[in-house]
Amino acid sequence: MVSQADAPLVNALKECSRRQQAVFYAPGHKGGRGISSLQQTVFGQQIFQVDLPELPELDDLFAPESVILAAQTLAAEAFGAEQTWFLVNGSTGGIEAAMLALCGPGDEVIVPRNAHQSVLSGLILSGAMPVWVAPSYDPQWQLCLGVDVDTIAATLRQHPHAKAVVVVSPTYEGVCSDIAGLATLAHGYGIPVIVDAAHGPHFAFHPELPTAALEAGADVVIHSAHKVLSAFTQAALLHVQGQRCDRARLHQALRIIQSSSPNYLLLGSLDAARHQMANQGALLMERTLKLAQSARRQLQDIGLPVLDASAVGIFQQDLTRLTVDVSVLDTTGFAADVWLHERGVTAELPTLHQLTFIISLGNSMGDIDQLVHGLQHLPATEAVSKSQLMLTLPVAGTSPREAFFADAELCAVEDAIGRLSADTVCLYPPGIPNLMPGEVITAGIVEMLRLAQTVGAHVSGLVDPTLQKFRVLRVDD
Ligand SMILES: Cc1ncc(COP(=O)(O)O)c(C=O)c1O
């Protein structure tokens, strides 16, 4: 019987890496023997020794029966799921696969407008039609606060045949929705709740963190283990419980979405991250919460507003996320981000008025001191009124999938207004689409993108970065 003290996949990798063999399989570096001195300097030799393929001892991600199965079973137990899949293409792949598993062409799916672009990709892949809902919004903080149960209840009354409800919880800023309320509601209609909990894999490990989505009754939950745990970038987890998601179809979808050569560094790092959290998670989270609390207190002491659930009416908040309003210093989040980065303090997410910092098990009190010191000395640059960078509910002209496959043409911005976009355009980060294929390009959206660029936001998905031209759907003569 394996226990949480074991790390079956990590151990198998260790064993295999020690074996002396004449190697005639991929990858071509053959356990690091073929690497260059440049690779040696940057990556070190050792990492290549565990960059192994699907050897008989290392199981098969797409038909697991030994060490991967054991590692995934331990992860399911640790995170509170019935079944867990390791993902090598981030939460992005997990979200896409979940949508492919649960929705088909023409099906309606309830999606909040603050959904990540992977949800849109899931819509394109599956052919499902989004029923957009607006998350509640705080005008002072200019932030999406999560999805209200009442909003989803009203939407479900209008769309009782929807196939699933998608929720982003927590958001980038650590704002959580009432997943238990949403799950009870959706289950009353016989449909599952998919929770994009990319930013919340740590919740199950400390009572002062928000309720984990699985504990609250979500059917499918996706975690980016790389965002706040110690797994390698791109390593993520997909968890399922109950019978509302067809697991065979989900398994198929994961096969379609992911590489046929899954990276064992990522898979092994998921086993190791689970091992770390299962054995030391409570302690590590206690320490992380203390660091965040110290930063929060010091920033408030110097007069910087920090997002606070009790003041804003957030259902639950991940207190290890620190969202700081820098507009009180007459600067923008983007300008502050550049200034701080040049001084060795780098935030996760700049927005027009704020900076969001991730505090995780990898941070120290020294980091917090630097953060507070940096913010304390932030210079004023320009005052930007609390304004226009809001999410708006789109006017959809056609389904994301039809729009994706339709003929498109390049068009001057004046002529593009009122026509349907062929592209996904979003501020990145956070990667929440402002314009999706099939949605009407409005003057308001163009103005918002211009403003975002002016103040230093990175706008991704534009064919013409100067915003003079847009790709639009061709109209039949
Ligand atoms: C809310 C949200 N969901 C999903 C993703 C995708 O996660 P990954 O980078 O693991 O693919 C992100 C990435 O930033 C995100 O912010």
The ligand as an SDF file (V2000), in Angstrom:
LIG
                    3D

 16 16  0  0  0  0  0  0  0  0999 V2000
   -7.5830   31.9170  -14.2230 C   0  0  0  0  0  0  0  0  0  0  0  0
   -6.6320   31.1250  -15.0490 C   0  0  0  0  0  0  0  0  0  0  0  0
   -7.0400   29.9600  -15.5690 N   0  0  0  0  0  0  0  0  0  0  0  0
   -6.2210   29.2020  -16.3290 C   0  0  0  0  0  0  0  0  0  0  0  0
   -4.9410   29.5850  -16.6090 C   0  0  0  0  0  0  0  0  0  0  0  0
   -4.0680   28.7090  -17.4520 C   0  0  0  0  0  0  0  0  0  0  0  0
   -3.1450   28.0850  -16.6340 O   0  0  0  0  0  0  0  0  0  0  0  0
   -1.8030   27.4180  -17.1910 P   0  0  0  0  0  0  0  0  0  0  0  0
   -0.8100   28.5130  -17.3080 O   0  0  0  0  0  0  0  0  0  0  0  0
   -1.4470   26.4240  -16.1400 O   0  0  0  0  0  0  0  0  0  0  0  0
   -2.1220   26.7900  -18.4920 O   0  0  0  0  0  0  0  0  0  0  0  0
   -4.4720   30.7960  -16.0840 C   0  0  0  0  0  0  0  0  0  0  0  0
   -3.1030   31.2440  -16.3790 C   0  0  0  0  0  0  0  0  0  0  0  0
   -2.6700   32.2880  -16.0390 O   0  0  0  0  0  0  0  0  0  0  0  0
   -5.3320   31.5890  -15.2910 C   0  0  0  0  0  0  0  0  0  0  0  0
   -4.9340   32.7610  -14.7830 O   0  0  0  0  0  0  0  0  0  0  0  0
  1  2  1  0
  2  3  1  0
  2 15  2  0
  3  4  2  0
  4  5  1  0
  5  6  1  0
  5 12  2  0
  6  7  1  0
  7  8  1  0
  8  9  2  0
  8 10  1  0
  8 11  1  0
 12 13  1  0
 12 15  1  0
 13 14  2  0
 15 16  1  0
M  END
$$$$
